[in-house]
Amino acid sequence: MRFFLILTFGIMFASSVLAQDSVMFAVVGDYGTADINEQRVAELIHSWNPQFVITLGDNSYNNRPIDSNIGQFYSRYIGDYTGTFGDGADTNRFFPCPGNHDWTDGAGISAYLSYFHLPGDYITTSNSSGNERYYDFIKGPVHFFALSSYSWEYDGNTSTSIQAQWLENQMTASAAKWKIVYMHHPPYSSSTKSGSQVYMQWDYEAWGADVVMGGHDHTYERLMRDDNTDGKNIPYIVNGTGGRTLYGFPLAGFVDGSVFRYNSNFGAMKVIATDEVMKLYYYSIDTVNALKDSLVITKIPTSIDDEIRSIPDGFQVSQNYPNPFNPSTTIEFSVPYNMHLSIIVYNVLGEIVKILDSDEYTAGTYSLVWDGKDNKGKKVSSGIYLYKISSDNFSVSNKMLLLK
């Protein structure tokens, strides 16, 4: 079973201070244009010093040499590199998936497969797909599944295809903390250009996906969806702003679950994952206010209602004080605008211990005191408890320790 809660977070993280079991990687899509836009996005990614890069397809456009479109800017990550732009990487750190232009432009998929060696030597993988068009690999706590979503894929691209059967088998067998599925054609997209690709709407969530990513539409969009109706949302992300023009959005009528959309400039994603937390950031190449969207997903060993939500700017929850405590502790939080909030204390089994409040709050800072008693007024025993503050759109949780 997967468990999620959202926690507060900071903005900047340097790869040099990541915990040993952490990974930090970049995500770019629809970029292979060999122009200034691709260059600026690549420079943004280089500035993060990511451990590796995954791509969301359309790695090479038109009839230009594939090395000019890709290696010119990303050779430092590519293992077994045979191009002319530097020495490449000792071990592969570049994990693309093919887009329609990788199949149709230039020398097509044969050039793509000759250029890359996927997932690469010394990379942890099940090596079960038998090809390099779609494949899996593991980095730290994350199991990645790269798909081939174009209609020319030899093993099919529908939910009943050989490729989909492979994905289901590998995902359900994986014991990784996190599972990310990525492809070129997005299952869901509000863009006016291509929009949702219905044939790629597979049972990702039911198979254990934590995040699903696609490109193809040259926009950035984050959707939060519960496609297996288990009451838990997961993010579906469209990230196609790596350098190749930009597409539009409608004025209304967005796809269900769309919570953030951006198409004003090019950009890429930075993702940080540990065993407990995954932090996803989307940055544009703007020189000011470059961070456009962010999401934090946290897994904790509790059966508290799982939710993935985007925390509004200005909403803050402080650690309770004192902590550890006996017999009472104070929970303080700040609200940026009017909203309904529930503040509930749970035990580590996910059972409700005390409902502290459920009411409408106006903008301001508030403090609530928990006296260490349950809903029946009985004093609870020593141990770890969690307080969860939630609205209709997000939730935040922190641990606290009662010592007697």
C-alpha positions as CSV (number, residue, x, y, z in Angstrom):
1,M,0.0,0.0,0.0
2,R,1.2,3.5,-0.8
3,F,0.9,6.4,1.7
4,F,1.2,10.1,1.0
5,L,1.1,13.3,2.9
6,I,2.3,16.8,1.9
7,L,4.8,18.7,4.0
8,T,6.2,22.2,3.9
9,F,9.5,22.6,2.1
10,G,12.3,24.9,1.1
11,I,13.1,26.1,-2.4
12,M,16.8,25.5,-3.1
13,F,18.7,22.3,-2.8
14,A,22.3,21.7,-3.9
15,S,23.2,18.3,-5.2
16,S,26.4,18.3,-3.2
17,V,24.4,18.1,0.1
18,L,21.9,15.4,-0.9
19,A,21.7,12.5,1.5
20,Q,23.5,9.4,0.2
21,D,20.2,7.6,-0.7
22,S,18.9,10.7,-2.4
23,V,18.7,11.4,-6.2
24,M,18.4,14.7,-8.0
25,F,17.6,14.7,-11.7
26,A,16.4,16.9,-14.4
27,V,13.4,16.4,-16.8
28,V,13.2,18.0,-20.2
29,G,11.0,17.5,-23.2
30,D,10.6,18.6,-26.8
31,Y,14.0,20.1,-27.0
32,G,16.1,18.9,-29.9
33,T,16.2,22.0,-32.0
34,A,19.9,23.0,-31.9
35,D,18.9,26.6,-31.2
36,I,19.3,29.3,-28.5
37,N,16.1,28.2,-26.7
38,E,17.5,24.6,-26.3
39,Q,20.8,26.1,-25.2
40,R,19.3,28.2,-22.5
41,V,17.3,25.3,-21.1
42,A,20.4,23.1,-21.2
43,E,22.3,25.8,-19.3
44,L,19.6,25.9,-16.7
45,I,19.8,22.2,-16.2
46,H,23.6,22.3,-16.0
47,S,23.4,24.9,-13.3
48,W,21.6,22.3,-11.1
49,N,24.4,19.8,-11.5
50,P,21.9,16.9,-11.8
51,Q,23.0,13.3,-11.3
52,F,21.2,12.4,-14.5
53,V,18.6,13.6,-17.0
54,I,15.4,12.0,-18.3
55,T,13.7,13.3,-21.4
56,L,10.1,13.2,-22.5
57,G,10.7,12.7,-26.2
58,D,11.2,14.6,-29.4
59,N,14.9,14.6,-28.8
60,S,15.8,15.5,-32.4
61,Y,13.8,17.4,-35.0
62,N,14.1,17.8,-38.8
63,N,17.0,16.5,-40.9
64,R,19.8,17.9,-38.8
65,P,22.4,15.4,-37.5
66,I,21.1,13.9,-34.3
67,D,24.4,14.9,-32.5
68,S,23.8,18.5,-33.3
69,N,20.3,18.4,-31.8
70,I,21.3,16.4,-28.7
71,G,25.0,16.0,-28.0
72,Q,25.8,19.7,-28.7
73,F,24.1,20.5,-25.4
74,Y,23.8,17.3,-23.4
75,S,26.9,15.2,-24.3
76,R,28.2,15.4,-20.8
77,Y,25.4,13.1,-19.6
78,I,25.5,10.5,-22.4
79,G,27.3,7.2,-21.9
80,D,29.1,5.4,-24.7
81,Y,29.1,8.8,-26.5
82,T,30.3,8.7,-30.1
83,G,29.6,12.3,-31.1
84,T,31.9,15.3,-31.6
85,F,30.9,17.5,-28.7
86,G,33.2,16.4,-25.9
87,D,33.9,13.1,-24.2
88,G,30.5,12.1,-22.9
89,A,29.9,10.4,-19.5
90,D,31.8,7.4,-18.1
91,T,28.5,5.9,-17.1
92,N,25.3,6.8,-18.8
93,R,23.3,9.6,-17.1
94,F,20.9,10.4,-20.0
95,F,17.7,8.4,-20.2
96,P,15.4,9.5,-23.1
97,C,12.2,8.2,-24.4
98,P,11.3,8.5,-28.1
99,G,8.8,11.0,-29.5
100,N,7.1,11.0,-32.8
101,H,9.9,13.2,-34.3
102,D,12.5,10.7,-33.2
103,W,10.6,8.1,-35.3
104,T,9.9,10.2,-38.4
105,D,12.6,12.9,-38.8
106,G,16.0,12.5,-40.3
107,A,17.2,8.9,-40.1
108,G,14.3,8.0,-37.7
109,I,14.3,5.5,-34.9
110,S,17.4,3.7,-36.3
111,A,19.5,6.8,-35.7
112,Y,18.1,7.2,-32.2
113,L,18.8,3.6,-31.3
114,S,22.3,3.9,-32.7
115,Y,23.1,7.1,-30.9
116,F,22.0,5.9,-27.4
117,H,22.9,2.8,-25.4
118,L,19.9,2.4,-23.0
119,P,19.7,2.2,-20.2
120,G,23.4,1.7,-20.3
121,D,26.2,-0.4,-18.8
122,Y,26.3,-0.6,-15.0
123,I,22.8,0.8,-14.7
124,T,20.4,-1.1,-12.4
125,T,17.6,-2.5,-14.5
126,S,15.4,-5.5,-14.9
127,N,16.5,-5.5,-18.6
128,S,13.2,-7.2,-19.3
129,S,11.8,-5.3,-22.2
130,G,14.3,-6.8,-24.6
131,N,14.7,-3.5,-26.5
132,E,15.9,0.1,-26.0
133,R,12.7,1.9,-27.2
134,Y,11.0,1.3,-23.8
135,Y,12.9,0.2,-20.7
136,D,13.3,0.6,-17.0
137,F,16.1,1.5,-14.6
138,I,16.5,2.3,-10.9
139,K,18.3,5.2,-9.3
140,G,18.3,5.5,-5.6
141,P,14.8,5.1,-4.3
142,V,13.1,5.6,-7.7
143,H,12.2,3.0,-10.3
144,F,11.8,4.7,-13.7
145,F,9.8,3.3,-16.6
146,A,10.4,4.9,-20.0
147,L,7.7,4.2,-22.6
148,S,7.5,4.4,-26.4
149,S,4.2,6.1,-27.1
150,Y,4.2,6.8,-30.9
151,S,1.9,4.8,-33.1
152,W,4.8,3.2,-35.0
153,E,6.0,1.4,-31.9
154,Y,6.5,-2.3,-32.8
155,D,5.0,-3.6,-29.6
156,G,2.0,-1.3,-29.7
157,N,1.0,1.7,-27.6
158,T,-2.5,0.8,-26.2
159,S,-3.5,-0.4,-22.8
160,T,-3.7,-4.0,-24.1
161,S,-0.4,-3.9,-26.0
162,I,2.7,-6.0,-25.4
163,Q,4.4,-2.9,-24.1
164,A,1.5,-2.2,-21.6
165,Q,1.6,-5.8,-20.4
166,W,5.4,-5.4,-19.8
167,L,4.8,-2.2,-17.8
168,E,2.1,-3.7,-15.6
169,N,4.2,-6.7,-14.8
170,Q,7.3,-4.7,-14.0
171,M,5.5,-2.0,-11.9
172,T,3.5,-4.5,-9.8
173,A,6.7,-6.5,-9.2
174,S,8.8,-3.5,-8.2
175,A,9.5,-2.9,-4.5
176,A,11.0,0.6,-5.1
177,K,9.9,3.5,-2.9
178,W,8.9,5.6,-5.9
179,K,7.7,4.7,-9.4
180,I,7.8,7.2,-12.2
181,V,6.4,6.5,-15.6
182,Y,7.4,8.8,-18.5
183,M,6.6,9.0,-22.2
184,H,6.2,11.4,-25.0
185,H,2.5,11.5,-25.6
186,P,0.7,12.7,-22.5
187,P,-2.4,10.8,-21.2
188,Y,-3.9,14.2,-20.2
189,S,-3.3,17.7,-21.5
190,S,-5.3,20.8,-21.8
191,S,-3.3,22.3,-24.6
192,T,-5.1,23.6,-27.7
193,K,-2.5,21.9,-30.0
194,S,-2.7,18.2,-29.3
195,G,-4.4,17.6,-26.0
196,S,-5.0,14.4,-24.2
197,Q,-3.8,11.2,-25.9
198,V,-6.6,8.8,-24.9
199,Y,-4.7,5.7,-26.1
200,M,-2.0,6.4,-23.5
201,Q,-4.5,6.5,-20.6
202,W,-3.4,3.2,-19.1
203,D,-3.9,2.0,-15.5
204,Y,-0.7,3.7,-14.2
205,E,-2.1,4.5,-10.7
206,A,-3.5,1.0,-10.2
207,W,-0.1,-0.4,-11.2
208,G,1.6,1.7,-8.5
209,A,2.7,4.9,-10.3
210,D,3.5,7.9,-8.1
211,V,4.1,10.3,-11.0
212,V,3.3,10.1,-14.7
213,M,5.1,12.5,-17.1
214,G,4.6,13.3,-20.8
215,G,5.6,15.9,-23.4
216,H,4.4,16.4,-27.0
217,D,2.4,19.5,-26.1
218,H,4.9,22.4,-25.8
219,T,3.5,23.6,-22.5
220,Y,3.9,22.9,-18.8
221,E,0.8,21.6,-17.0
222,R,0.3,19.7,-13.7
223,L,-2.9,17.7,-13.3
224,M,-3.9,15.9,-10.1
225,R,-6.1,12.9,-10.9
226,D,-7.5,9.8,-9.2
227,D,-8.1,7.5,-12.2
228,N,-8.5,4.3,-10.1
229,T,-11.1,6.0,-7.8
230,D,-9.3,5.0,-4.6
231,G,-9.5,8.5,-3.2
232,K,-5.9,9.3,-3.8
233,N,-4.6,11.7,-6.4
234,I,-1.3,11.4,-8.3
235,P,0.3,14.1,-10.5
236,Y,0.2,13.8,-14.3
237,I,2.7,16.3,-15.7
238,V,3.1,17.7,-19.2
239,N,6.6,19.1,-19.7
240,G,7.3,20.0,-23.3
241,T,9.0,23.4,-23.0
242,G,12.6,22.3,-23.7
243,G,13.1,24.5,-26.7
244,R,10.8,23.8,-29.6
245,T,8.3,26.6,-29.9
246,L,5.4,27.0,-27.3
247,Y,1.7,26.0,-27.5
248,G,-1.4,27.6,-26.1
249,F,-4.1,26.8,-23.6
250,P,-7.9,27.4,-24.0
251,L,-9.5,30.2,-22.0
252,A,-11.7,27.7,-20.2
253,G,-12.6,24.0,-20.4
254,F,-9.4,22.6,-19.0
255,V,-9.0,18.8,-18.5
256,D,-10.4,17.6,-15.2
257,G,-7.7,17.8,-12.5
258,S,-5.7,20.6,-14.1
259,V,-4.3,22.7,-11.3
260,F,-1.4,24.6,-12.9
261,R,-0.6,25.7,-16.4
262,Y,2.3,27.7,-17.9
263,N,3.4,28.5,-21.4
264,S,5.1,31.8,-21.3
265,N,8.7,30.7,-21.7
266,F,10.8,27.6,-22.0
267,G,12.0,25.5,-19.0
268,A,12.6,22.2,-17.3
269,M,12.0,20.3,-14.1
270,K,14.3,19.5,-11.2
271,V,13.2,16.6,-9.0
272,I,14.7,15.5,-5.7
273,A,13.8,12.1,-4.1
274,T,14.6,10.4,-0.9
275,D,13.0,7.3,0.7
276,E,10.4,9.6,2.3
277,V,10.0,12.6,0.1
278,M,9.9,13.6,-3.5
279,K,10.1,17.3,-4.4
280,L,9.2,18.4,-8.0
281,Y,10.0,21.9,-9.3
282,Y,9.4,23.5,-12.6
283,Y,11.7,26.4,-13.6
284,S,11.5,28.6,-16.6
285,I,14.5,30.2,-18.2
286,D,13.3,33.6,-16.8
287,T,16.0,35.5,-15.0
288,V,13.6,36.6,-12.3
289,N,11.0,34.5,-10.5
290,A,12.1,31.4,-12.5
291,L,10.3,28.9,-10.2
292,K,6.8,28.5,-11.6
293,D,5.4,25.4,-9.9
294,S,6.4,23.0,-7.1
295,L,5.0,19.9,-5.4
296,V,6.1,17.8,-2.5
297,I,5.0,14.2,-2.0
298,T,5.9,12.5,1.3
299,K,5.5,8.9,2.2
300,I,5.2,7.9,5.9
301,P,4.4,4.6,7.5
302,T,0.8,5.3,8.5
303,S,-2.6,4.6,7.1
304,I,-3.8,8.2,7.4
305,D,-5.8,9.2,4.4
306,D,-3.4,9.5,1.4
307,E,-3.4,12.8,-0.5
308,I,-1.1,14.7,-2.8
309,R,-1.9,18.4,-2.9
310,S,-0.3,21.7,-3.8
311,I,0.3,23.9,-0.8
312,P,-0.8,27.6,-1.5
313,D,1.8,30.3,-1.2
314,G,1.8,31.8,2.3
315,F,0.4,28.8,4.1
316,Q,2.7,27.7,6.8
317,V,2.6,25.2,9.6
318,S,5.2,25.4,12.4
319,Q,6.5,22.4,14.4
320,N,4.5,22.0,17.5
321,Y,6.1,23.4,20.7
322,P,7.2,22.1,23.0
323,N,8.2,18.9,21.4
324,P,8.5,16.4,23.0
325,F,5.7,17.5,25.4
326,N,3.8,16.7,28.5
327,P,0.9,17.3,29.1
328,S,0.1,19.8,26.3
329,T,1.6,21.3,23.2
330,T,0.8,24.2,20.8
331,I,0.3,24.0,17.1
332,E,0.7,27.2,15.1
333,F,-0.1,27.9,11.5
334,S,-0.6,30.8,9.1
335,V,-3.4,31.1,6.6
336,P,-3.0,33.4,3.5
337,Y,-6.7,33.8,2.6
338,N,-10.1,32.6,3.7
339,M,-10.5,28.8,3.7
340,H,-12.0,25.9,5.6
341,L,-9.6,23.9,7.6
342,S,-9.7,20.7,9.6
343,I,-7.0,20.1,12.3
344,I,-6.9,16.5,13.5
345,V,-4.6,14.5,15.6
346,Y,-3.9,10.8,14.6
347,N,-2.0,8.0,16.1
348,V,0.6,6.0,14.1
349,L,-2.1,3.6,13.0
350,G,-3.9,6.4,11.2
351,E,-6.8,6.4,13.7
352,I,-8.3,9.7,14.7
353,V,-7.4,10.6,18.3
354,K,-8.7,14.2,18.6
355,I,-10.5,16.6,16.3
356,L,-9.0,19.9,17.4
357,D,-11.1,22.1,15.0
358,S,-13.0,22.1,11.7
359,D,-14.0,25.6,10.8
360,E,-13.7,28.6,8.4
361,Y,-10.5,30.6,8.8
362,T,-9.7,34.0,7.6
363,A,-6.2,35.3,6.7
364,G,-4.0,35.4,9.8
365,T,-1.9,33.3,12.2
366,Y,-3.5,30.9,14.7
367,S,-2.5,28.7,17.6
368,L,-4.3,25.6,18.9
369,V,-3.4,23.7,22.0
370,W,-3.7,19.9,22.3
371,D,-4.0,18.8,25.9
372,G,-3.0,15.2,25.2
373,K,-6.6,13.9,25.5
374,D,-8.7,12.1,22.9
375,N,-12.2,12.9,21.7
376,K,-13.7,11.3,24.9
377,G,-11.6,13.4,27.2
378,K,-9.3,10.5,28.2
379,K,-5.6,11.1,28.5
380,V,-3.6,9.2,25.8
381,S,-0.5,7.2,26.3
382,S,3.1,8.2,25.5
383,G,4.1,7.9,21.9
384,I,4.3,9.4,18.4
385,Y,1.3,11.3,17.1
386,L,0.6,13.3,14.0
387,Y,-1.3,16.4,13.5
388,K,-2.8,17.0,10.1
389,I,-4.1,20.3,8.8
390,S,-6.2,20.0,5.7
391,S,-8.5,21.8,3.3
392,D,-10.4,20.6,0.3
393,N,-7.3,21.2,-1.8
394,F,-4.2,20.2,0.3
395,S,-3.0,18.8,3.5
396,V,0.0,19.3,5.8
397,S,1.2,16.9,8.5
398,N,3.9,16.9,11.2
399,K,4.9,14.4,13.8
400,M,5.0,15.1,17.6
401,L,6.1,13.1,20.6
402,L,4.2,12.8,23.9
403,L,6.5,11.7,26.8
404,K,5.2,11.0,30.3
